[in-house]
Amino acid sequence: MKKILFASTALVASAGFAAAEISFSGEAGFGVVYNDTAANEWSPDYYTTLSVSMTGETDGGLSFGADFDITMDNGATAVGDTEVHVEGGFGKLTVGAVGSASDAKLGIGDIGYSGLGVDNVAEVLIDAADSGNIMYSGSFGDFGVAMSYDMNGTEIFSIAATYTMGDYDLGVGYDDWGNLAAGSAFHIKAGGNFGDVALDAVFSRSSDIDTTAYGLNAAYTMGAATISAAYSNVDVGGASADAFGIGVSYDLGGGASVNAGIGENAAGATVADLGIIMTF
């Protein structure tokens, strides 16, 4: 899962809509990825994403907007992540490709250029029900809450709550998998910044399918360079698999960074990557 960080360029709309604006942002990357079990151990990777955000405000102060992405990933182009929302003192109500509340609020970061799949092992239960087309989210001081539901037949329900105290944060989540699969899962996330070191940990458990997953990500920033290490484990009915890796990112300035990583995935393959990520 690639981390998407966007910088925005806004175009202010006229024609009587003083509070409306359309903004464009984007990300692109290219590099190489390695897997010692693949037929072609080294392969190229490239992608571009254009994000469009449209926002406005009613005379009464109610905000509204819509967002969507146009992505080209290794030659395949798709329009996705379309969302429409209204927002006010009550919070934010979003309809569209919202995913699940747990996936939106919990989880750990990627390492290297592509993530190497390390965080995916820790997030296997969080991602298991990453489906929803309506979400409510709100912030109340240091507390935050999000609830999502899939009305397209699966009836997946997800709820997550977060609490931030200075440099520390805590989150809990619960997923009911509805008609997708019998069962549910709960999640706990904790993180904090300790000077130049940032730590994030996540734990998930589903007794219905006897699965436990957890992971830890640690990052140390020194000037323009950030060195990160991650470990994840998943246990299904006593059968365990883990993944781990180390990565480095160097900020070139202007929205570009060079990223590299090496590790081992849950299948036991040695994986590595090297690339540049550009944000616009």
C-alpha positions, 0 to 999 in steps of 0.5 A: 500500500503506497502512502499518498501525500499530496500538495495542492494547487487551487483554482478558484471558481468564479461565476457567482460561487465565491466560496467554491474552489477546485484544487488539483494535486498529484503524485508520481513515482518510478523505480525498480522492485526485486523478488528472488522468487519471481520469474523476473527477479527485477521489474520496473514500477511506475505510477501517476495519480491525479487527485481532484478536489471540489469544495464549496460552502453554503450561505449558512456555513455548511461545507460540501465537496467531492473528490476523485482520483485518476490513477495510472499504475504500470500502464493500467488506468482507472478512475477511483476513490470517488467521494461526495461529502457535506461537513459542519459542526456535526462532523463530516458525512461522506458517500462513495468509495470511503472504505472502512473506518478501521482502515481509514484511522488505524494501521502502520506506515510503509517502508522503502519505495513500495512498502514491500508488503510488510505492513500488509501482514499486520493489517490483514484483518483491517484490510479484510473488510475495507469496504464501505460506501457511507462514512461519518467522521467527527473530531471532538477535542482530542477525540476522533470517531469514524463509522462506515457501512456498506449498503451494497449487499455486504452490510459490512460495518466498521467503527474506529475511535482515536485519542491524541495526547501531545505526541502520543496517539491511541486508536481502537476499532471494530469490524463486523463483516456482515454478509461478506463472511461470518465473523468480526475483528477488533483492532488496537493501535498506539503510536508516539513521537520521541524526539527524532524517533517515531513508533507505531504499533497495531494489533488485531484479533478475530476469534471467529477465524482464529486469526491474530495479526500485529506489527511495529514500525519505527522511524528515525529522522536525521536531517533530510534522511529517515531510516525506518524498520518494520516487523509484522506477524500473522497467525491463523489457527497456529500457523504463523508467518512474518514479514520484516524490512528496513527502508530509507527515505531521503528528502530531495526538497520540492516534493521529491524523495528517493526511497529504498528498502529491503526485507522478507515478505510473508511467503519467505521471499527476499524483496527490495525496491529503489525509486523516486516519489514526487508529489505535486 
